[in-house]
Amino acid sequence: MKIHIKNGRLIDPASKTDKALDVFIAAGRIVGVGGTAPAGFEANSVLDATGCIVCPGLVDLAARLREPGFEYRATLESEMAAAAAGGVTRLACPPDTDPVLDEPGLVEMLTHRARLPEFAHVHPVGALTLQLEGKALTEMAELAEAGCVAFGQANRAIVDTQVLLRAMMYAATFDFPVWLQAQDPFLARKGVAHDGEVAARLGLAGIPVAAETIALATILHLARETGARVHVTRISSAAGVDMIVAARAAGIAVTCDVAIHHLHLCEMDVGFFDAHARLDPPLRSQRDRDALRAGLASGAINALCSDHTPVDDDAKQMPFEEAEVGATGLELLLPLTLKWAQEMKLPLVTALARVTSDPAHILGVKAGRLAPGAAADICVFDPVAEFKVSRENLRSQGKNTPFLGFELPGRVRYTLIDGHLSFDGTLS
């Protein structure tokens, strides 16, 4: 299939390109970028991108697909449809499935199931320890051969620091990236919200910022000791960002990401026990939120992720303390990125880098760029058209998000994955 995308404004953060250019696609790859088609190119299909932005497909570092094990919450088909509708062409899947991604056969099964042309590329994050119990290490080399791009614990901590040290030493030996959430399980025990004014007023058990900074200090010290490449997932506090900046200045190889919810919301959005705002890590203070927004803009925070976690209605329609953590986010990653860019007065080439080329670099994959020879993973979106967040408009099986009712900028018109038209928003 040969496709010609014409009349669009091409933004390629990897090359810092922002100009009106056509894109020519053949055999699943980009064969030309510019005003004229390559010699002998005759398009089978022409996509008119007038008034739209043509950018690399989004790369999401945290999207739970709920398979295997949690199909009652979401299916691979429903979440891949949500990814395509959100312009997401690559995503990393955390290991906290059921069973846990701690065996090569499970990883191969997931990647095989996700190999359909209309599905986004799935990059599994393998379990760092067996069953995520924090006791015995997994066979990381075998899991890497099966397709794992990194190793982590999802949101489960390794309490035994000797085990964490051994895990980082093993990973460093093979240059495997280690992805960890910084949260001390003892300081966070029984906590459901940020330990601040709102939690005190509502009588909710709090999780202090120290739960993040103490765990982060351990991770950073062990990273320096072992030389492991560490990625800190879903940073949530100003103090945490400052620690990562200082660690980089000291020569520690550490990157981090932030979830879209924490970029726009804070503890005040818990309101009167709104379970949609029951997230992990918790929404923190306005000062923390502002520091996260600034840190992402400056590059102190390397990437923005959806932290997509579909939750069924029964699990959310509970008292705040009992409600399950998580929210849908795949379809909101682009609109909320654009909203942040508008509010911060950032150029789109900078904002889109945080959801394309920058997370692709963290994944270690050749993606997030628009250049001849690159895979034709492309998102075409209208930056002016608004996307109303409603249960009816969300393709994800998980309909729960704190942004229900919001009208956000940016509507995806087309999503191409390896040159295959996976989503056509002009038909809806």
Secondary structure, DSSP 8 states (H G I E B T S, - for coil): -EEEEES-EEEETTTTEEEE-EEEEETTEEEEEESS--TT---SEEEE-TT-EEEE-EEES-B---TTT-TTT--HHHHHHHHHHTTEEEEEE-S-SSS-S-SHHHHHHHHHHT-STTS-EEEEEEESBGGG-SSSB--HHHHHHHT--EEE-TT-----HHHHHHHHHHHHHHT--EEEE---TTTSTT--EETTHHHHHHT--EE-HHHHHHHHHHHHHHHHHH---EEEES---HHHHHHHHHHHHTT--EEEEEEHHHHH--GGGGTTT-GGG--SS----HHHHHHHHHHHHHTSS-EEE--B----HHHHSS-TTTS---B--GGGHHHHHHHHHHHHT--HHHHHHTTTHHHHHHHT-S-S--STTSB--EEEEEEEEEEE--TTT--SS----TTTT-EEEEEEEEEEETTEEEEEGGG-
